[in-house]
């Protein structure tokens, strides 16, 4: 059984949603589609496995170094580290 990553929503208003995601080792978000453009800011340095219709890839993320993606991304995100991984996701509504 796969563990589920734990979201904590800090801000959710008409313009922005800010969520902290905490992943225990092996935890996953579950398959989802991003309805809004978004940016992710890693709190932890490490690797996440991204599973999409195009296959699997490993993203190497560095603490404090953000990235941006446009709406429409569909994937599952899995912590492949042997430690907790944390990031902040900012969605632009």
Buried (B, 14 or more C-beta within 10 A) or exposed (E): EEEEBEEEEEEEEEEEBBBBBBBBEEBBBEEEEBEBBBBBBBBBEBEBBBBEEEEEEEBEBEEEEEEEBEEEBEBBBBBBBEEBBBBBBBBEE
